[in-house]
């Protein structure tokens, strides 16, 4: 058995753990909305047609803020279609996912669902096929208490109080050639700046997210961020990052080290943003909204959308990845990366939430269940509080094809100085043998283990399915604290969380 040494000192925090780090993403895509969160006639449907079993799982997941309604969907979306009497709402052809959007669920209904789920609304505006005026109109409809035509329209549509949306995304993935209304960085930066200024004239309190690159692999990455921020630095609060990971051609070691890429991605965007700020002589710091991240197997059949000119289905089965124990370990390591950058990552949105590359799955007329990725998110969301704390890690390394030598163990901690509650999140990327971790927690004083969770399966490709929904579950993790040292043994390909409390 190999060994690693870690040191946790709460006197050196990274930054506060913001609840918005544990956000989600709901797009009108596939069976996410229809047959996912909304299925009238289902035995679990409430009076509005929302599935109670799904709501229970969303609350258990602990999702704080949910980005809506897209995604690629938003670049062809007319927000006016989604309000008013349902019988009068148009059916539209969604070019992003080659589907028919019925608009049965719109802004009001989704806000009602969020109230039940206990989550905050994050809205994206269409800067692909629409522009500044439509964004301002949506803001007025959503946030102005009354006294104008649009705010009165909201009231007449059944919502007396404003939605009070605080965080707004200025378009989606505008660097991507696949995006309706795709623009150059210069053109997008100009319209984003104009839109941000207009929206702030209406509501100065809102927080705005400008589009960064759709991924670090984009040919314009870095330059896109620089040019866009040169236009918008004074107008926005955050710039977005998007990243998806999957195992390629059996290269498990590189897949397990995916968080290394996320770390480098975040660091590069921070460096670029700070460069723009330095050139401007500004003391302002741009935050990061990592508002799309997940494991996503883009080359699987489940990700292929319809293509025929006469085939525009309602809620087709799209992007319904079935996740393995291996996927969940990588997923948990990505959450570690986000916490390690808590000083600059102001919000994050897991993409997505139900059925579509999601931690929650449903069957029409049937059950709902937790995918393997559900567990690291739910446990981290519940235990992480206070400040994120970087651990000093001395670990063996593993060799990877994509990233070179990376530590076999990665970790981060959170610590609440008021309550003394501490949580340590760990990942073991090694595949050959177990590893013993000796974690120096003497800086916390006298502590004891409150709870400990291990996500591991002897078959790394074990999955939770409709036929076997409980195949992969978190298990107990053996731990002990002796003379200020926390001892933890992790099997190969494992994610773990340990909660400590004052003794």
N, C-alpha and C positions, 0 to 999 in steps of 0.2 A: 504494500500500500504506500502511495506517495503522500506527501504532507505539504501544507501551505500555512503560512503565518499571516495573520491580519491584525491590524491595530485600529481600534475605534476610539477617537478622542473627540467628545462633543464640543470642546472649546474651539474647534475649527469647522464651523458649518459652511456649507456651500451656499445655501439660501433657503428661504421659507418654502415649504411644500404647499403650493397653491392647489386648491381643490379642482381648479380647471385643468390640471394635469390629467385628471381622470374623466375626460370627456369622451363623447361618442359621436357618431355620424349616422344620420338617417337620410338616405337618398331615395327618390322615386325611381327605383331600379329593381327589376326582377320581382321577387316575392317579398321584398323588404317591408313595404307598406301594406299592400293587399295580399292577404293570406299569411302575413307576418304579424305586424302589430294590430292589424284590423281584419276581422273576419266575422261579419254579422252571421248569425245562425250557428256559430260554433257553440258547443255546450258551455265554454268558458267566456263567451262574449258578454260584456256588460251592456247597459242600456244604449250606449253609443256605438256598439259593435267592436269595441276594443277587447282583445283577449286578456282576461285577468291573469291567466297563468304566465303570459309573457310579461305583463307588468310586474308580477312578483319577481320574475327572474331579473328584469332590468333594475328593480330596486335592490335586489341582492347583489347585483354586479357593482352597484355604487357609482353609477354614471352621473357626473356633476352637470355638465353642459353638453348639449347636443347640437351639432352643426346640421343645417337643413336649408333648402331641399336638395342640395347637391354641392359638389360633384359636377360631372359632365352634364348632367340633366339641367343645371341652372342656366347654362349658356343658351338654351332655347326656350327658357321658361318665361311665361308672361304671368306675373304675380296676380294680376286682376282675375285670371281664370280660376284662381283658387279661393275666391271669397264670394259671398253672396249666396242666394238660394241654390241648393245642389242641383235642382231640376233645370236650372238655367245655365249651369256651368258647361263650357264646351268640352268635347272630347278632342284631344290633340294628338298628333303623331309626334312622338319623341324621337328626334333624329339621333340623339346620343346613344340610345340603347335599342333602337329600331322596335319600339313598342308603342302601344296606345295608352295614353294617360287619360283616365276618366275624370280626374279632378274631384273625385268623390271625397277624398281627404285633402284638405287644404290648410291654410294658415290657422284658421280658427280651431278646426278639429285637432290639428297637431299640437297647438298650444294647450288644448284641453287634455290631450294625452300626456304632455309634459307635466302638467299640474298633478296628474295622477302618479306619474313616475317620480316626481320630486326633482326634476332636472330643469336647468336653465336653457333658454332658447338662444342659439347663435344663428343668425340669418346670413345667407349669401345672396348678393345682388347680381343680376345679369349684366355683365359688361362685355359679353360676347356679341349678342345680337341686339342688345339695347344699350342704354347709356345713362348719363347723369340724371336727366329729368325723371326717368322711371325709378331710379334708386331713391331720389329725394321723395317721390310720391309714396313709395313703399314705407319709407321712414316716417313720413307724416301720418300715413294710415295707421302705422303700428304704435307710434310713441306719443303723438300729440293728444292731450286729454280731450279736447273738443274745440268748437268754435270755427272749424273749417269744413269744407265740403268732404274732404277725404276722412277726417276724423269722425265726422257725423256718419259717414258711410259705414265705418267700423262699428259705431254704436248701433246703427240701424240693423247691422248684420249680427247683433247679439252680444257684442263685447263692449260694455259700458266703460270699464277701466282700460287704459292703454296696455298693450303687451309689454311695454317697457324693455325692449330688446337693447341690451348693452353692447354686445359685440357683433360687429358686421364684417363680412368678408367681401372685398372688392373684386368680385369675379372668382373664377376658378381655373387654375392651370393654364393661364393665358399664354404661356410659352410653348404649349403643346400643339403641334400641327393637327392633331385629332380634334381640337377644341373648336366648336363653332365660334367664329369671330376671332380666331387666332390672330395675334398681333406681334409686331416686333417689340422688343423691350422699350424702345423709345416711344412708340405709339401707345403702348399700354401704360407706361409711366405717366404720359400726359393725361390720358382719360382718367386714370386712377387718381391723380392729383386733383383734377377738376371735380371729380365726383366726391372725393373726400372733403374738399373745401366747401362744396355745396351742402353736403350732409351735416357738416359741423356748423354751418350757418343756421341750420334748423335746430340741431340738438348738439351743443358743444360737449355734452357729457359722455357721448358714445366713444367706444374703443374700435379702432379700425385696423383690419388686417389686409395688407397688400400682398399680391401673389408673388411668391418666390418661385424657384424652379420646381418642376414636377418630379425631379429626382436629380441626384448628383451625377447620374450618367448622361444627362442632357448635354448636347454639344455647346449650348450657350450658358451652362452653369457657371456661376461666378460673375461673368460679365452681365448676365441678366439681372442679378441682384444689385450689382453696382449701378447700372443705368437706371433701373426702376427706382432705387432709393435716392439717386441724385434728383429725381423728379419729386419724390414723395416724402423725403426724410422728415420734413416738418409737419406733414399732414397725417401721418399714421403712427400707430403704436407698436405694431408687430408686422413681421414678414413671415409668410408661410413656408413650411417645409413639408414635402410629401415623400414617403419611402415605403416600398414593399419589398419583401424578401421571400425567397423560396429556395429549396434544394435543387441544384442543377446537376444532372448527369451523375448522380450518386456521390457528389462531393459533400459528404456530411460535415467534414471538418470546417470547411469554409462557411457552410450554412450555420453551424453552431457559433461561428465567430461573426455573425451578421451585425451584432451590436458595435463591433469595431468600425464598420462602415457608417453606422448611425452617429457614432461619436465624431468621426472625421467630418461628416456632413454638417453636423451642428457647429463644430468648431470653425469650419470654413465659412459658413454663413455669418457667424458672429464676427469673424475677422473682417469680412467684406463690409458688413454694416458699420463696424467701428472705424474702418478706413474712411468710409464716406463721411461719418461724423467728424473724424479728425480733420479731413480736408475742409469741412465747413466750419471748423472751430467750434463745434457744438458739444455741450456737455450732456446732451440727451442720449439715451441708450435705447436702441430698438430691441424689443423682445421678439421671441420666436413663438409662432403658433404652429405647432407640429400637428396640423389639422387633418392629416391622413397618414396613418401608419398601420402596418399589419403584416402578417404572412399571407401571401397571395400567389397561387399557382396560375399565372396568367396563361400558360400554354395548355391547360387542361380543357377537355371538351366542355366542361361546365361553364367556362368563361366565354364560349363562342355565342355571339348574339345572332338573331335572325338576320337575313340579308335580302330575301325576296321582296320585290316591289309590292306584292299583295299580301305580305305576311307581317302584320303589325299586332302581335298578340297583347293581351292585357296580362300583366304580371307573369311573364314566362320564367321558367327556372333558369336563372343566370347566376354565375359566379358562386355556386353553392359548394365551396370547398369543404371537404370533410377532413378535419385536422387530427393529426397524430400526437402522441406523447412527445415526439421529437419536436414537432411544430410548437407545442406549448412551452417547451424549455427555451426555444429561441425567442418566442413571444415574451416570456418572463424576462429574458435578458435585455430585450428592447425596452421594457419598462425600467430596468436598472439604468440604462443609458439616459432615459428621460429624467430620472431623479438625479443622476449625476450632473445634470445641467439645469438644476432647478433655479439657479441664479438668473438664467436668461430664457429658459423655456417657460413662457407665461401661461400657455394653454396647450392642450394636446387632444386630438380626437381620434379614437380608435375607429378605423373604417373597415367594416361597418358594424351594425348592431344585431340584426335579426336576418337569418337565412343567407344574406349576401356577404360572403367572406366574413362570417359572423361567429361570435361566441355562443349565440342562442339559435337553435333551429326549431322549426315547427313543421307539422304535417297538416294539410287542410283537413279539418274535421277530426284531427287526431291530436297526439300529444305534442308537447314542447320538451326540449331537453338541452342540457349544457354540453357544449363542445369542450374539448380539452383546454382550449385557450381561455375559457371562462374563468378557470380557477386562479391563475396568477393575477389576472386583473382584479377579481373580486377580493382576493386576500390582500393585495397591495393597496387597493383603494381603501380598504377598511383599516389597515394597520399603519399606513404611512401618515404621520402627523408631526407637526412642529417644524423642525429644520431638517433638510437633507444634510448628511454628513459623509464626507468622502473617507473611505477606509484605505489605510496603507496596506497594500497586498504584496506579499512575497510568495510567488507561485511558480510551479513548473510551467513550461510553455508547451504549446502544441503547434506543429507546423501546418500551415494551411496554404493551399494553392493560390488563393486570391489575396490574402492579407499577410502572408509571411508568418513569422512567429508571433503568437498571441498568448496571453496568460490563460492557463487552463481554468483558473478561477476568476470570476468577476463578482463585484459586490458593491453595495451601497447601503447606507443606514439612514434612518430618520430618528430624531430625538426631540421630545417635547420637554423643554427645561422646566416647565411648570409642574407637570405631572410625573416627570421622570420616565414616561413611557418611551421605550426604544424598540425599533424594529430593524432587523438586519435581513437584507434580501441577497440571495446567493445563487450563483449558477456554476455548475461544473461542466465544462465543455469536453473534458476528456472522455474517450470511448473505451479505453483499455481496462482501467481498474478504478477502484474506489480511491477517495482521497480524504485524509484527515485534516480538518481545519482547526487551528488553534487561534482563537480570536481573543486578543487582549482587550478586555472590557473594564479594566481596573479604573479607568477614568470616569466610569459611571457610578462608582461607589459600590455598595453591596446590592447586588441584583440577583434575581432568580428568573427562570424561564416561565413565562406565563402561557405561551402556546408555541407550537412548532409544527410546520407543515412541510411535507416532501412531495414533489411531483416528479414521478419516475415510473417507468414501466420496463420490465425486462425485455419486452418487445417494443422498441422505440417507434414502431409504426402502428401500434395499437390505437384504435379510434373509438369514439363514442358515436353510435349510429342509431337509427330508428329501431333496429332489431336488438341492439345491445347498448342502450343509452348510458349505462353506468360502467362501461368497461374500464375506463381510466378515471381514477379518483385520487385526490390528494390523500396521502397516508401520513401516519405518525412518523416523526423524526426523533431519533434518540439524541439527546443532548445532556450535557452536564456542565456546571460552573464550579471550578475549583481554583481557589486563590486568585480570583480575578481573571481566569482564563475560561472562555467558553469553548468547549470541545464539541465539534460537529463532524460526523462522517457522512460524506455524500457518495452515493454510487455513481457510476458513469452516466452521463447525459441526464443531468438532474437540475431542477430548480427548487429552491427552498426559501422559507421565511421563518424567522425566529423572532418572537416578541419577548422582550425583557421588561420586568417591572421591579421597582424598588423592593428589596426584601424586608 
